[in-house]
Amino acid sequence: MIPVPTGVRVWLTAGHVDMRKGYPGLSLMVQETLKRDPSSGHLFVFRGRRGDLIKVIWHDGQGACLFVKRLERGRFIWPSPADGTVTISPAQLGYLLEGIDWRHPQRTWRPSAVG
């Protein structure tokens, strides 16, 4: 898991992007389409066309970081292009990276009795 400092926002870009892009291309997208500063310390998350690959860019103050995750099965839950950009919490990012629906996380098991 990415160690997200306090006060850092996580931005999801709706729709899909060309996953051949690296940090320079994705940071240019952040500047041009999101009108944000990619070196601000916030995390910016992008999804590929098939939905099983995401890239996260982050500038931690010392340098640029590019994280990539591909799901072996399933797809990442993603906002529609009509939503534009969506801000989520670091906890929701954790759900997203695990392939869990970050919009409505639910427990899969609840103990009925203790002991």
C-alpha beads as a LAMMPS data file, in Angstrom:
LAMMPS data file: protein, C-alpha beads

115 atoms
114 bonds

1 atom types
1 bond types

-500.0 500.0 xlo xhi
-500.0 500.0 ylo yhi
-500.0 500.0 zlo zhi

Masses

1 110.0

Atoms # bond

1 1 1 0.000 0.000 0.000
2 1 1 1.186 3.509 -0.776
3 1 1 1.954 5.400 2.456
4 1 1 -0.445 8.303 1.955
5 1 1 0.418 11.256 4.226
6 1 1 -2.299 13.180 6.058
7 1 1 -4.013 15.818 3.968
8 1 1 -3.192 14.211 0.623
9 1 1 -6.112 13.849 -1.788
10 1 1 -6.618 10.979 -4.202
11 1 1 -7.965 11.946 -7.634
12 1 1 -9.521 9.408 -10.018
13 1 1 -9.667 10.435 -13.656
14 1 1 -12.936 9.242 -15.148
15 1 1 -12.825 7.297 -18.390
16 1 1 -9.726 5.523 -19.631
17 1 1 -6.252 6.553 -20.709
18 1 1 -3.498 5.140 -22.885
19 1 1 -1.535 2.901 -20.529
20 1 1 1.611 3.255 -22.648
21 1 1 2.124 6.649 -21.022
22 1 1 4.663 7.005 -18.253
23 1 1 5.016 9.655 -15.582
24 1 1 5.723 12.551 -17.996
25 1 1 2.664 11.840 -20.172
26 1 1 0.333 11.261 -17.238
27 1 1 1.546 14.355 -15.402
28 1 1 0.904 16.384 -18.555
29 1 1 -2.677 15.030 -18.520
30 1 1 -3.011 16.134 -14.894
31 1 1 -1.909 19.651 -15.841
32 1 1 -4.003 19.979 -18.993
33 1 1 -7.222 18.107 -18.253
34 1 1 -7.480 18.219 -14.460
35 1 1 -5.889 21.669 -14.100
36 1 1 -3.883 20.393 -11.122
37 1 1 -0.200 20.398 -10.244
38 1 1 1.220 16.846 -10.496
39 1 1 4.025 17.731 -8.064
40 1 1 1.563 18.890 -5.375
41 1 1 1.870 15.665 -3.398
42 1 1 -1.608 14.433 -4.306
43 1 1 -2.166 11.012 -5.911
44 1 1 -3.618 10.805 -9.409
45 1 1 -5.083 7.472 -10.530
46 1 1 -5.664 6.422 -14.153
47 1 1 -7.375 3.314 -15.573
48 1 1 -6.724 1.486 -18.838
49 1 1 -9.330 0.644 -21.460
50 1 1 -9.872 -2.979 -20.371
51 1 1 -10.308 -1.962 -16.740
52 1 1 -7.822 -4.412 -15.234
53 1 1 -4.850 -2.021 -15.087
54 1 1 -4.373 1.213 -13.158
55 1 1 -1.476 3.614 -12.805
56 1 1 -0.957 5.990 -9.893
57 1 1 1.382 8.958 -10.087
58 1 1 2.628 10.747 -7.003
59 1 1 5.349 13.255 -6.283
60 1 1 6.540 12.639 -2.728
61 1 1 8.657 15.772 -2.416
62 1 1 11.874 13.985 -3.350
63 1 1 10.925 12.633 -6.738
64 1 1 8.256 11.280 -9.040
65 1 1 6.653 7.888 -8.349
66 1 1 4.688 5.726 -10.764
67 1 1 2.786 2.753 -9.366
68 1 1 1.119 0.139 -11.569
69 1 1 -1.345 -2.587 -10.605
70 1 1 -3.007 -5.192 -12.799
71 1 1 -5.795 -7.427 -11.529
72 1 1 -5.501 -11.071 -12.511
73 1 1 -9.287 -11.434 -12.466
74 1 1 -12.009 -8.829 -12.580
75 1 1 -11.934 -5.110 -13.224
76 1 1 -11.435 -1.993 -11.171
77 1 1 -14.652 -0.163 -10.258
78 1 1 -14.448 3.198 -11.991
79 1 1 -16.574 6.359 -12.362
80 1 1 -18.180 7.101 -15.722
81 1 1 -16.621 9.737 -18.019
82 1 1 -19.596 12.018 -17.290
83 1 1 -18.418 12.265 -13.667
84 1 1 -15.205 14.057 -14.681
85 1 1 -12.757 13.704 -11.826
86 1 1 -13.632 12.095 -8.528
87 1 1 -11.856 12.573 -5.205
88 1 1 -11.709 9.557 -2.897
89 1 1 -10.202 8.985 0.530
90 1 1 -6.987 7.029 1.088
91 1 1 -9.112 4.245 2.639
92 1 1 -11.211 4.055 -0.521
93 1 1 -7.977 3.860 -2.522
94 1 1 -7.060 0.814 -0.451
95 1 1 -10.379 -0.808 -1.408
96 1 1 -9.844 0.121 -5.044
97 1 1 -6.373 -1.437 -5.121
98 1 1 -7.815 -4.657 -3.674
99 1 1 -10.486 -4.815 -6.386
100 1 1 -13.302 -4.030 -3.920
101 1 1 -16.135 -1.651 -4.834
102 1 1 -14.886 1.500 -3.096
103 1 1 -18.285 3.215 -3.438
104 1 1 -20.142 0.680 -1.247
105 1 1 -17.697 -1.536 0.668
106 1 1 -19.445 -4.303 2.580
107 1 1 -18.287 -6.864 5.048
108 1 1 -18.317 -10.356 3.688
109 1 1 -18.528 -12.058 7.060
110 1 1 -19.790 -10.977 10.450
111 1 1 -19.319 -13.048 13.614
112 1 1 -22.558 -14.166 15.208
113 1 1 -21.191 -14.864 18.682
114 1 1 -18.007 -14.290 20.610
115 1 1 -16.147 -17.174 22.165

Bonds

1 1 1 2
2 1 2 3
3 1 3 4
4 1 4 5
5 1 5 6
6 1 6 7
7 1 7 8
8 1 8 9
9 1 9 10
10 1 10 11
11 1 11 12
12 1 12 13
13 1 13 14
14 1 14 15
15 1 15 16
16 1 16 17
17 1 17 18
18 1 18 19
19 1 19 20
20 1 20 21
21 1 21 22
22 1 22 23
23 1 23 24
24 1 24 25
25 1 25 26
26 1 26 27
27 1 27 28
28 1 28 29
29 1 29 30
30 1 30 31
31 1 31 32
32 1 32 33
33 1 33 34
34 1 34 35
35 1 35 36
36 1 36 37
37 1 37 38
38 1 38 39
39 1 39 40
40 1 40 41
41 1 41 42
42 1 42 43
43 1 43 44
44 1 44 45
45 1 45 46
46 1 46 47
47 1 47 48
48 1 48 49
49 1 49 50
50 1 50 51
51 1 51 52
52 1 52 53
53 1 53 54
54 1 54 55
55 1 55 56
56 1 56 57
57 1 57 58
58 1 58 59
59 1 59 60
60 1 60 61
61 1 61 62
62 1 62 63
63 1 63 64
64 1 64 65
65 1 65 66
66 1 66 67
67 1 67 68
68 1 68 69
69 1 69 70
70 1 70 71
71 1 71 72
72 1 72 73
73 1 73 74
74 1 74 75
75 1 75 76
76 1 76 77
77 1 77 78
78 1 78 79
79 1 79 80
80 1 80 81
81 1 81 82
82 1 82 83
83 1 83 84
84 1 84 85
85 1 85 86
86 1 86 87
87 1 87 88
88 1 88 89
89 1 89 90
90 1 90 91
91 1 91 92
92 1 92 93
93 1 93 94
94 1 94 95
95 1 95 96
96 1 96 97
97 1 97 98
98 1 98 99
99 1 99 100
100 1 100 101
101 1 101 102
102 1 102 103
103 1 103 104
104 1 104 105
105 1 105 106
106 1 106 107
107 1 107 108
108 1 108 109
109 1 109 110
110 1 110 111
111 1 111 112
112 1 112 113
113 1 113 114
114 1 114 115
